[in-house]
Amino acid sequence: MVYQYINNGYYIVLDVCSGSVHIVDELVYDMIAMYEDKSKEDIAKAIHEKYKDKYSDEDIYDAYSDIEELKSSGQLFTEDVYRDVIVDFKKRKTVVKALCLHIAHDCNLACKYCFADEGEYHGQKRELMSIEVGRRAIDFLIENSGSRVNLEVDFFGGEPLMNFDVVKEIVAYGRSKEKEYNKNFRFTLTTNGVLLNDDVIDFCNKEISNVVLSLDGRKCVHDKMRPTRNGKGSYDIIIPKFKDFVEKRGDKSYYVRGTFTRNNLDFTEDFKAMADLGFKEISIEPVVSPPTEDYSIREEDVDKICEQYDELALDIIDRYKKGEPVTFFHYMIDLNGGPCVYKRLSGCGSGTEYLAVTPQGELYPCHQFVGIDGFKLGNVFDGIDNNEVVDEFKLCNVYAKDKCKDCFARFYCSGGCAANSYLFHGNILDTYDIGCKMQQKRVECAIMIKAALADFNEKEECKDEES
């Protein structure tokens, strides 16, 4: 399968199954579009009709030879070999390699779009995880990780800093087990920032591999959707704390994560606001919520959102050229290697390799399924007993979803989020249609950015050589 598009003046050809990306001129672009359906002579005739005398027969036949060479080298019109891999996909042996610890089913903010119901998660009571449950979760992960060395634990909520002492104890317990069991724990933490202080920052810089800071962008946008419990905005509370955190963080990983809703479809302005504050690692996610909510994204919003992704991409390129690079999470793709085939087919591994743990130790496929009837898998004390649901998640892959089979972006999004699919269709093997369109646009922009930056760097090198 070959996918072609034009973005920011670049003629881009993606060979979907090999992952090869080609930046070509208009001649080759048009010829590739006709290659499988027309003979060389018919292609030449069509090119002459379209471009008149712009291209000679020699130009056309040389381009045709280049296309044939790319095909023969496995970089164009490649076959989908992954369909064969999928035959035994459900039978594959999986190990648990990551846990999302709901360290606090409680929160000190009242974010209007929160899927966690401010920590209550579909009717679960507000409570904090005990150190006993936290330690047992670490033991469960070690016991179910097989020979895998690198394991990940994410501290999540609600707001995990409301239970910071237990966070510290769990980290210490995990570290105490690393050498004995030949494991390496990578701890991450997501916070709204209200409780950030010097002690938290020092601990995070020592022990936490990646920290996610929740910020929606401009003050008016953030305060509208992320108020405190008393209804006041939280922007002025957290911004000084976030700036202090990032300054002390140095070169360690973090990113500022925002959410855009129907209230701020001009979210590129929020990206710019965050970048102008000095944040270099940024993500802005589309809200995923029932269509009954006034802030929910609708089908008629998609065109404007795609325009925003184009504008955001151009801003990223401009900042790079000015020597002020900023990373946008959704534009980070690896065109040279990337994840293994199973990861590309199945995505995050929810329900099999990645599980969520409630404060009481219950296990769910991921944080977004916590509290939903039928999705409890077991608990960290007794293990998994709902294998029927686990098997269903094992089958979750791009070839089990009809909407994914012929999508050019399927190996980048890996079929999308199972929770979003369930929210909109009641079925994890469907897809969130609006999310698909946004993902496709993000992939287009990400590849275009790679082309633009490579083009810019090449021109800069030529300038250096000339001088």
Summary of the structure (lengths in Angstrom):
residues: 467
radius of gyration: 24.3
end to end distance: 43.8
largest distance: 78.1
contacts: 1495
relative contact order: 0.11
helix: 46%
strand: 17%
